[in-house]
Amino acid sequence: MSKGTLYISGKMRGLKFYNAPKFDYWKKHLENEGWEVISPMDTDRSAGLDPYDFPEDHDWSIEPAGMDMRETAKRDVVKDIINKADAVFMIDGWETSVGALAEYWAARFSKIPIIHETEPNIDPLYWSQVRVAGMYREVNDG
């Protein structure tokens, strides 16, 4: 039985292969835990943007040519997180990514549970942390 649909969020730009190895690892791991997983990496691949196909000298700090970031944000935040996700999983390092921050705040605003790879540094006045199966889940206190 599925635990529900989970969206994976994390830093991509600035990391080799746009962090595909970590997204792919967590997708497989979370599917094995019983989640139906939405990975933006898979969505990008479906659109023909597989980071493993880029040249060796590719500049990983910029978005791929032809990627419309406004459309990507609408897809990831509205279609995948707000309309589909029962939870959002944050890969370590997300705090330095504008895209992952947008996804985090969209989930938090929408009261969608957030699960962290490791213990996050969250404002304790608004959120408490509950350790769940080796990961950390935010619980809205107010």
MDAnalysis code that builds the backbone (N, CA, C; Angstrom):
import MDAnalysis as mda
import numpy as np

u = mda.Universe.empty(426, n_residues=142, atom_resindex=np.repeat(np.arange(142), 3), trajectory=True)
u.add_TopologyAttr("name", ["N", "CA", "C"] * 142)
u.add_TopologyAttr("resid", np.arange(1, 143))
u.add_TopologyAttr("resname", ["MET", "SER", "LYS", "GLY", "THR", "LEU", "TYR", "ILE", "SER", "GLY", "LYS", "MET", "ARG", "GLY", "LEU", "LYS", "PHE", "TYR", "ASN", "ALA", "PRO", "LYS", "PHE", "ASP", "TYR", "TRP", "LYS", "LYS", "HIS", "LEU", "GLU", "ASN", "GLU", "GLY", "TRP", "GLU", "VAL", "ILE", "SER", "PRO", "MET", "ASP", "THR", "ASP", "ARG", "SER", "ALA", "GLY", "LEU", "ASP", "PRO", "TYR", "ASP", "PHE", "PRO", "GLU", "ASP", "HIS", "ASP", "TRP", "SER", "ILE", "GLU", "PRO", "ALA", "GLY", "MET", "ASP", "MET", "ARG", "GLU", "THR", "ALA", "LYS", "ARG", "ASP", "VAL", "VAL", "LYS", "ASP", "ILE", "ILE", "ASN", "LYS", "ALA", "ASP", "ALA", "VAL", "PHE", "MET", "ILE", "ASP", "GLY", "TRP", "GLU", "THR", "SER", "VAL", "GLY", "ALA", "LEU", "ALA", "GLU", "TYR", "TRP", "ALA", "ALA", "ARG", "PHE", "SER", "LYS", "ILE", "PRO", "ILE", "ILE", "HIS", "GLU", "THR", "GLU", "PRO", "ASN", "ILE", "ASP", "PRO", "LEU", "TYR", "TRP", "SER", "GLN", "VAL", "ARG", "VAL", "ALA", "GLY", "MET", "TYR", "ARG", "GLU", "VAL", "ASN", "ASP", "GLY"])
u.atoms.positions = np.array([
    [0.834, -1.182, 0.000],
    [0.000, 0.000, 0.000],
    [0.884, 1.252, 0.000],
    [0.534, 2.212, -0.816],
    [1.322, 3.437, -0.941],
    [1.138, 4.343, 0.275],
    [2.225, 4.985, 0.670],
    [2.160, 5.982, 1.736],
    [1.592, 7.290, 1.215],
    [1.509, 7.430, -0.109],
    [1.041, 8.658, -0.729],
    [2.057, 9.133, -1.753],
    [1.821, 10.325, -2.248],
    [2.700, 10.901, -3.265],
    [3.654, 11.887, -2.620],
    [4.915, 11.732, -2.918],
    [5.962, 12.558, -2.320],
    [6.752, 13.237, -3.437],
    [6.979, 14.528, -3.307],
    [7.769, 15.306, -4.265],
    [9.174, 15.488, -3.692],
    [10.202, 15.238, -4.499],
    [11.585, 15.436, -4.049],
    [12.041, 16.831, -4.448],
    [12.570, 17.574, -3.486],
    [13.077, 18.920, -3.727],
    [14.533, 18.998, -3.289],
    [15.321, 19.756, -4.022],
    [16.720, 19.932, -3.641],
    [17.445, 20.823, -4.613],
    [18.650, 21.164, -4.251],
    [19.494, 22.013, -5.086],
    [19.909, 21.247, -6.340],
    [19.855, 21.934, -7.476],
    [20.301, 21.351, -8.739],
    [21.433, 22.190, -9.341],
    [21.147, 23.463, -9.587],
    [22.164, 24.299, -10.233],
    [23.392, 24.462, -9.346],
    [24.546, 24.385, -9.990],
    [25.808, 24.514, -9.271],
    [26.405, 23.171, -8.879],
    [25.658, 22.096, -9.066],
    [26.142, 20.761, -8.728],
    [26.252, 19.928, -10.006],
    [27.327, 19.151, -10.091],
    [27.557, 18.332, -11.285],
    [26.347, 17.445, -11.572],
    [26.007, 17.354, -12.830],
    [24.840, 16.604, -13.298],
    [23.552, 17.119, -12.651],
    [23.576, 18.386, -12.219],
    [22.408, 18.995, -11.545],
    [21.914, 18.131, -10.382],
    [22.855, 17.457, -9.736],
    [22.561, 16.647, -8.548],
    [21.727, 15.403, -8.871],
    [21.738, 14.981, -10.124],
    [20.952, 13.806, -10.544],
    [21.245, 12.558, -9.712],
    [22.514, 12.253, -9.377],
    [22.751, 11.027, -8.598],
    [21.988, 11.008, -7.272],
    [21.923, 12.169, -6.600],
    [21.233, 12.218, -5.307],
    [19.713, 12.134, -5.497],
    [19.176, 12.839, -6.496],
    [17.740, 12.741, -6.775],
    [17.366, 11.307, -7.108],
    [18.179, 10.650, -7.930],
    [17.895, 9.272, -8.330],
    [17.988, 8.310, -7.144],
    [18.989, 8.520, -6.273],
    [19.133, 7.682, -5.081],
    [17.886, 7.789, -4.200],
    [17.484, 9.040, -3.898],
    [16.346, 9.226, -3.002],
    [15.046, 8.752, -3.628],
    [14.899, 8.902, -4.931],
    [13.684, 8.400, -5.584],
    [13.565, 6.894, -5.349],
    [14.632, 6.167, -5.627],
    [14.603, 4.708, -5.456],
    [14.364, 4.338, -3.987],
    [15.081, 4.990, -3.085],
    [14.954, 4.695, -1.656],
    [13.524, 4.956, -1.169],
    [12.960, 6.090, -1.542],
    [11.624, 6.447, -1.073],
    [10.543, 5.568, -1.703],
    [10.739, 5.162, -2.956],
    [9.815, 4.207, -3.566],
    [9.851, 2.875, -2.818],
    [11.046, 2.465, -2.422],
    [11.186, 1.226, -1.635],
    [10.523, 1.343, -0.268],
    [10.390, 2.571, 0.225],
    [9.715, 2.815, 1.508],
    [8.198, 2.889, 1.347],
    [7.705, 2.815, 0.094],
    [6.265, 2.791, -0.131],
    [5.652, 4.066, -0.679],
    [6.479, 5.040, -1.038],
    [5.970, 6.296, -1.591],
    [5.849, 6.207, -3.110],
    [4.877, 6.913, -3.657],
    [4.852, 7.217, -5.080],
    [5.625, 8.525, -5.197],
    [6.699, 8.532, -5.978],
    [7.631, 9.662, -5.978],
    [7.553, 10.478, -7.266],
    [7.475, 11.793, -7.088],
    [7.605, 12.731, -8.200],
    [8.975, 13.370, -8.059],
    [9.827, 13.168, -9.061],
    [11.153, 13.776, -9.067],
    [11.240, 14.768, -10.221],
    [11.590, 16.017, -9.939],
    [11.738, 16.981, -11.033],
    [12.829, 16.557, -12.013],
    [13.761, 15.748, -11.549],
    [14.807, 15.240, -12.432],
    [14.179, 14.355, -13.517],
    [13.240, 13.511, -13.123],
    [12.555, 12.662, -14.100],
    [11.696, 13.490, -15.048],
    [11.052, 14.520, -14.504],
    [10.226, 15.398, -15.340],
    [11.093, 16.106, -16.375],
    [12.270, 16.575, -15.949],
    [13.204, 17.220, -16.887],
    [13.676, 16.218, -17.940],
    [13.971, 15.006, -17.514],
    [14.399, 13.977, -18.470],
    [13.302, 13.704, -19.505],
    [12.061, 13.663, -19.052],
    [10.939, 13.442, -19.976],
    [10.833, 14.557, -21.004],
    [11.320, 15.751, -20.638],
    [11.305, 16.897, -21.549],
    [12.571, 16.937, -22.408],
    [13.414, 15.900, -22.298],
    [14.620, 15.823, -23.113],
    [15.849, 16.462, -22.500],
    [15.801, 16.736, -21.195],
    [16.934, 17.379, -20.515],
    [17.572, 16.421, -19.504],
    [18.301, 15.431, -20.007],
    [18.993, 14.484, -19.138],
    [20.401, 15.009, -18.874],
    [20.733, 15.301, -17.611],
    [22.050, 15.882, -17.322],
    [23.219, 14.994, -17.722],
    [23.007, 13.685, -17.810],
    [24.091, 12.801, -18.204],
    [24.408, 12.913, -19.700],
    [23.536, 13.584, -20.445],
    [23.764, 13.795, -21.877],
    [24.510, 15.089, -22.188],
    [24.738, 15.934, -21.165],
    [25.411, 17.210, -21.392],
    [26.915, 16.989, -21.582],
    [27.586, 17.891, -22.309],
    [29.033, 17.735, -22.520],
    [29.808, 17.853, -21.207],
    [30.989, 17.278, -21.199],
    [31.828, 17.262, -19.991],
    [32.117, 18.672, -19.462],
    [32.234, 19.650, -20.358],
    [32.575, 21.022, -19.945],
    [31.336, 21.887, -19.687],
    [30.182, 21.266, -19.508],
    [28.940, 22.007, -19.273],
    [29.051, 22.844, -18.000],
    [28.494, 24.055, -18.030],
    [28.457, 24.931, -16.857],
    [27.236, 24.562, -16.027],
    [27.447, 23.837, -14.939],
    [26.362, 23.339, -14.094],
    [25.711, 24.436, -13.269],
    [26.278, 25.652, -13.286],
    [25.721, 26.738, -12.474],
    [24.581, 27.477, -13.173],
    [24.321, 27.168, -14.430],
    [23.223, 27.824, -15.154],
    [22.204, 26.777, -15.592],
    [20.972, 27.229, -15.821],
    [19.957, 26.281, -16.284],
    [20.254, 25.893, -17.725],
    [19.844, 24.706, -18.127],
    [20.106, 24.243, -19.497],
    [19.439, 25.152, -20.526],
    [20.078, 25.287, -21.675],
    [19.514, 26.073, -22.765],
    [18.133, 25.540, -23.118],
    [17.212, 26.441, -23.325],
    [15.864, 26.051, -23.703],
    [14.926, 25.790, -22.535],
    [15.440, 25.824, -21.307],
    [14.577, 25.588, -20.150],
    [13.924, 26.911, -19.744],
    [12.624, 26.944, -19.718],
    [11.864, 28.117, -19.307],
    [11.614, 28.003, -17.802],
    [12.325, 28.791, -17.016],
    [12.262, 28.663, -15.564],
    [10.883, 29.019, -15.010],
    [10.175, 29.937, -15.661],
    [8.826, 30.280, -15.197],
    [7.893, 29.070, -15.378],
    [7.980, 28.417, -16.523],
    [7.161, 27.225, -16.757],
    [7.574, 26.087, -15.831],
    [8.868, 25.977, -15.582],
    [9.357, 24.949, -14.666],
    [8.813, 25.180, -13.262],
    [8.812, 26.429, -12.817],
    [8.282, 26.755, -11.485],
    [6.793, 26.438, -11.402],
    [6.042, 26.787, -12.438],
    [4.602, 26.479, -12.442],
    [4.386, 24.972, -12.375],
    [5.169, 24.240, -13.148],
    [5.043, 22.781, -13.170],
    [5.370, 22.201, -11.801],
    [6.525, 22.576, -11.263],
    [6.990, 21.967, -10.019],
    [6.142, 22.390, -8.822],
    [5.898, 23.691, -8.680],
    [5.201, 24.186, -7.489],
    [3.698, 23.938, -7.568],
    [3.070, 24.342, -8.653],
    [1.610, 24.237, -8.725],
    [1.158, 22.830, -9.085],
    [1.604, 22.330, -10.226],
    [1.118, 21.033, -10.716],
    [1.569, 19.880, -9.825],
    [2.850, 19.849, -9.484],
    [3.374, 18.692, -8.763],
    [3.244, 18.794, -7.248],
    [3.576, 19.932, -6.663],
    [3.528, 20.030, -5.195],
    [2.115, 20.317, -4.707],
    [1.544, 21.450, -5.088],
    [0.242, 21.841, -4.544],
    [-0.872, 20.898, -4.988],
    [-0.875, 20.484, -6.255],
    [-1.977, 19.657, -6.757],
    [-1.809, 18.163, -6.530],
    [-0.599, 17.666, -6.332],
    [-0.394, 16.213, -6.259],
    [0.255, 15.699, -4.980],
    [1.148, 16.452, -4.393],
    [1.986, 15.910, -3.311],
    [1.260, 15.816, -1.976],
    [1.469, 14.677, -1.325],
    [1.014, 14.497, 0.051],
    [2.114, 14.896, 1.031],
    [3.346, 14.985, 0.518],
    [4.500, 15.384, 1.320],
    [5.608, 15.828, 0.367],
    [6.551, 16.596, 0.909],
    [7.716, 17.044, 0.142],
    [8.960, 16.602, 0.901],
    [9.906, 16.013, 0.177],
    [11.166, 15.539, 0.754],
    [12.270, 16.503, 0.351],
    [12.970, 17.070, 1.326],
    [14.022, 18.045, 1.081],
    [15.399, 17.379, 1.182],
    [16.129, 17.386, 0.055],
    [17.494, 16.870, 0.021],
    [18.418, 17.892, 0.683],
    [19.382, 17.431, 1.466],
    [20.338, 18.332, 2.124],
    [20.925, 19.326, 1.126],
    [21.075, 20.562, 1.577],
    [21.628, 21.623, 0.747],
    [20.553, 22.467, 0.080],
    [19.292, 22.123, 0.278],
    [18.181, 22.823, -0.354],
    [18.130, 24.304, 0.033],
    [18.662, 24.638, 1.187],
    [18.576, 26.010, 1.700],
    [19.313, 27.019, 0.824],
    [20.220, 26.544, -0.041],
    [20.985, 27.450, -0.904],
    [20.448, 27.467, -2.337],
    [19.276, 26.913, -2.547],
    [18.675, 26.850, -3.873],
    [17.407, 27.695, -3.921],
    [17.360, 28.651, -4.844],
    [16.178, 29.492, -4.982],
    [14.961, 28.631, -5.322],
    [15.122, 27.674, -6.240],
    [14.008, 26.808, -6.626],
    [13.516, 25.955, -5.474],
    [14.441, 25.334, -4.740],
    [14.046, 24.486, -3.610],
    [13.423, 25.323, -2.495],
    [13.908, 26.544, -2.299],
    [13.287, 27.428, -1.304],
    [11.845, 27.739, -1.695],
    [11.602, 27.997, -2.971],
    [10.235, 28.255, -3.440],
    [9.352, 27.034, -3.192],
    [9.893, 25.846, -3.468],
    [9.137, 24.612, -3.251],
    [8.859, 24.399, -1.764],
    [9.850, 24.660, -0.925],
    [9.698, 24.534, 0.521],
    [8.584, 25.441, 1.027],
    [8.641, 26.727, 0.636],
    [7.653, 27.686, 1.136],
    [6.271, 27.413, 0.572],
    [6.175, 26.926, -0.665],
    [4.870, 26.567, -1.223],
    [4.259, 25.423, -0.416],
    [5.078, 24.429, -0.084],
    [4.589, 23.309, 0.720],
    [4.204, 23.770, 2.117],
    [5.052, 24.573, 2.713],
    [4.769, 25.044, 4.076],
    [3.495, 25.886, 4.104],
    [3.340, 26.793, 3.135],
    [2.156, 27.641, 3.059],
    [0.902, 26.798, 2.855],
    [1.027, 25.727, 2.072],
    [-0.106, 24.852, 1.759],
    [-0.328, 23.774, 2.818],
    [0.465, 23.808, 3.871],
    [0.382, 22.836, 4.976],
    [0.605, 21.395, 4.509],
    [1.501, 21.259, 3.533],
    [1.904, 19.940, 3.058],
    [3.086, 19.501, 3.918],
    [3.043, 18.316, 4.508],
    [4.147, 17.872, 5.357],
    [5.490, 17.885, 4.610],
    [6.531, 18.252, 5.340],
    [7.877, 18.340, 4.785],
    [8.765, 17.355, 5.539],
    [9.469, 16.526, 4.781],
    [10.380, 15.536, 5.347],
    [11.789, 15.916, 4.899],
    [12.736, 15.914, 5.819],
    [14.113, 16.303, 5.522],
    [15.035, 15.088, 5.513],
    [16.043, 15.151, 4.644],
    [17.053, 14.088, 4.593],
    [17.730, 13.944, 5.950],
    [18.130, 15.048, 6.539],
    [18.705, 15.050, 7.888],
    [18.085, 16.202, 8.663],
    [18.379, 16.272, 9.941],
    [17.752, 17.270, 10.803],
    [17.969, 18.683, 10.274],
    [16.881, 19.422, 10.051],
    [16.998, 20.787, 9.537],
    [17.169, 21.807, 10.651],
    [17.551, 22.993, 10.266],
    [17.620, 24.111, 11.201],
    [16.370, 24.954, 10.946],
    [15.295, 24.675, 11.677],
    [13.998, 25.309, 11.468],
    [13.653, 26.169, 12.674],
    [12.989, 27.282, 12.435],
    [12.553, 28.186, 13.495],
    [11.615, 27.439, 14.450],
    [12.032, 27.200, 15.697],
    [11.226, 26.401, 16.623],
    [9.951, 27.103, 17.080],
    [9.829, 28.411, 16.848],
    [8.611, 29.105, 17.249],
    [7.405, 28.649, 16.430],
    [7.629, 28.220, 15.202],
    [6.531, 27.852, 14.324],
    [6.466, 26.368, 13.993],
    [7.581, 25.692, 14.080],
    [7.613, 24.300, 13.641],
    [8.345, 23.448, 14.660],
    [7.861, 22.249, 14.848],
    [8.599, 21.308, 15.680],
    [9.070, 20.182, 14.778],
    [10.069, 19.493, 15.226],
    [10.640, 18.414, 14.418],
    [10.389, 17.090, 15.123],
    [9.943, 16.140, 14.349],
    [9.703, 14.804, 14.874],
    [10.526, 13.833, 14.036],
    [11.396, 13.088, 14.675],
    [12.227, 12.131, 13.931],
    [11.353, 10.967, 13.470],
    [11.374, 10.707, 12.163],
    [10.558, 9.639, 11.588],
    [11.442, 8.779, 10.687],
    [11.643, 7.547, 11.039],
    [12.359, 6.576, 10.197],
    [13.684, 7.104, 9.664],
    [14.487, 7.735, 10.509],
    [15.796, 8.212, 10.096],
    [15.742, 9.533, 9.336],
    [14.559, 10.083, 9.163],
    [14.414, 11.374, 8.498],
    [13.683, 12.294, 9.464],
    [13.585, 13.552, 9.139],
    [12.938, 14.509, 10.014],
    [11.727, 15.096, 9.321],
    [10.602, 15.100, 10.015],
    [9.346, 15.610, 9.468],
    [8.978, 16.876, 10.244],
    [8.572, 17.915, 9.516],
    [8.098, 19.132, 10.149],
    [6.610, 18.982, 10.435],
    [6.207, 19.434, 11.601],
    [4.806, 19.388, 11.974],
    [4.380, 20.810, 12.287],
    [3.353, 21.298, 11.600],
    [2.897, 22.664, 11.811],
    [2.239, 22.765, 13.188],
    [2.774, 23.644, 14.020],
    [2.244, 23.820, 15.379],
    [1.235, 24.942, 15.479],
    [1.067, 25.697, 14.425],
    [0.191, 26.844, 14.621],
    [-0.384, 27.411, 13.405],
])
